Amino acid sequence: MDASLLTFFEWCEATAIGHAIRSSQWLFPAIEAVHLLGLCVLGGSLLVVDLRMLGLGLRRQPIGELAREVWPWLLGSIAVMVVTGTALFLSESVKCYHNQAFWVKITTIPVALLFTATVRRRVARTGDMEPTARTKLTAIVSLALWFTVAAAGRWIGFS
């Protein structure tokens, strides 16, 4: 890896926020708990639409309507996860620098966000009652991207 990037990660860890979180007995677990609650809301809002796009569940509700209803929950959960994820990162930046799971997560997040905000949103918005092959493929890609983010994030704690 790039030495200047390591220097940046060391600077992040040396911030007052990073130090405060590391020094506190309860701050890291409290922030992580909120982060995981955000993950639950994010996962729920993604799953309910992606599963509907696959034709599994909530078959009486049009895909587009369901997607519009959960969009604010999706955005709110992303905001919570960005804030709490940044705080967690600041508390152990150097560990993250050396962690392959972190790099998988951090490179997949922008792809998943971009896909969700553009392709998935457009396909879901035009979705009607019956999912098409395009709708199903979009849901599968969405699930794969977000599963990768979640699995890599969980793996950070094990490595």
C-alpha positions in Angstrom: 0.0 0.0 0.0 0.9 3.6 -0.4 3.0 5.1 2.5 1.2 8.5 2.2 -2.1 6.6 2.6 -0.8 5.0 5.8 0.2 8.5 7.0 -3.3 9.7 6.4 -4.7 6.7 8.3 -2.4 7.4 11.2 -3.5 11.0 11.2 -7.2 9.8 11.3 -6.5 7.6 14.3 -4.7 10.5 16.1 -7.7 12.8 15.9 -9.5 13.8 19.1 -12.5 11.8 18.1 -10.5 8.7 17.4 -8.7 9.1 20.7 -11.9 9.7 22.7 -13.5 6.6 21.3 -10.5 4.4 21.9 -10.1 5.8 25.5 -13.7 5.2 26.5 -14.8 1.9 27.8 -18.4 2.3 26.4 -18.2 4.7 23.4 -17.0 2.2 20.8 -19.7 -0.4 21.7 -22.4 2.3 21.8 -21.4 3.7 18.4 -21.2 0.2 17.0 -24.6 -0.7 18.4 -26.1 2.4 16.6 -24.1 1.4 13.5 -25.7 -2.1 13.6 -29.2 -0.6 14.1 -28.6 1.5 11.0 -27.5 -1.7 9.2 -30.8 -3.4 10.2 -32.8 -0.5 8.8 -30.7 -0.4 5.7 -31.0 -4.2 5.2 -34.7 -4.1 5.9 -35.4 -1.3 3.4 -33.2 -3.0 0.8 -34.5 -6.5 1.4 -38.2 -5.7 1.3 -37.8 -4.0 -2.2 -35.3 -6.5 -3.6 -37.4 -9.5 -2.5 -40.5 -7.8 -4.0 -38.5 -7.2 -7.2 -37.8 -11.0 -7.2 -41.5 -11.7 -6.9 -41.1 -12.9 -3.3 -43.6 -11.4 -0.8 -45.8 -8.3 -0.8 -47.2 -9.3 -4.1 -50.3 -7.1 -3.7 -48.2 -3.9 -3.6 -46.7 -2.4 -6.8 -42.9 -2.5 -6.8 -42.6 1.2 -7.6 -44.9 2.2 -4.7 -43.0 0.1 -2.2 -39.7 1.5 -3.4 -40.9 5.0 -2.9 -42.2 4.3 0.6 -39.0 2.8 1.9 -36.6 5.3 0.2 -36.6 7.8 3.1 -35.7 4.9 5.5 -32.9 3.8 3.1 -31.5 7.3 3.0 -31.8 7.8 6.8 -30.0 4.5 7.5 -27.2 5.4 5.1 -26.7 8.7 6.9 -26.6 6.9 10.3 -24.1 4.4 9.0 -21.8 7.0 7.4 -21.7 9.0 10.6 -21.2 6.0 12.9 -18.9 4.2 10.5 -16.7 7.3 10.2 -16.4 7.4 14.0 -15.6 3.7 14.3 -13.0 4.1 11.5 -11.3 7.0 13.3 -10.9 4.9 16.4 -9.0 2.1 14.6 -7.8 3.5 11.3 -4.4 1.9 11.3 -6.0 -1.5 12.0 -8.3 -0.9 9.0 -5.4 0.1 6.8 -3.9 -3.4 7.3 -7.3 -5.2 7.0 -8.3 -6.7 3.7 -12.0 -6.9 4.7 -11.9 -3.2 5.3 -10.7 -2.6 1.7 -13.3 -4.9 0.3 -16.0 -3.0 2.2 -14.7 0.5 1.4 -14.4 -0.2 -2.3 -17.8 -1.9 -2.6 -19.8 0.8 -0.7 -19.5 3.4 -3.4 -20.5 0.9 -6.1 -23.5 -0.3 -4.0 -24.5 3.3 -3.3 -24.2 4.3 -6.9 -26.1 1.2 -8.2 -28.8 1.7 -5.6 -29.3 5.4 -6.3 -29.3 5.0 -10.1 -30.0 1.6 -11.7 -32.0 0.0 -8.9 -34.0 3.1 -8.1 -34.9 3.6 -11.8 -35.8 -0.1 -12.3 -37.8 -0.2 -9.1 -39.6 3.0 -9.8 -40.9 1.7 -13.1 -41.7 -1.7 -11.6 -45.4 -2.7 -11.6 -47.0 -5.7 -10.1 -45.1 -8.5 -11.9 -41.3 -8.5 -11.9 -39.6 -8.8 -15.2 -36.2 -10.5 -15.9 -34.6 -7.0 -15.7 -36.2 -6.3 -12.4 -35.0 -9.7 -11.0 -31.5 -9.2 -12.3 -31.4 -5.7 -10.7 -32.5 -7.2 -7.4 -29.9 -9.9 -7.5 -27.1 -7.5 -8.2 -28.3 -5.2 -5.4 -28.4 -8.1 -2.9 -25.0 -9.3 -4.0 -23.4 -5.8 -3.6 -25.0 -5.1 -0.2 -24.3 -8.6 1.1 -20.6 -8.0 0.2 -20.6 -4.7 2.1 -22.2 -6.3 5.1 -20.1 -9.5 5.1 -16.9 -7.5 4.7 -17.9 -5.2 7.5 -18.7 -8.1 9.8 -15.4 -9.7 8.8 -13.4 -6.6 9.9 -14.2 -7.5 13.5 -12.8 -11.0 13.0 -9.5 -10.0 11.5 
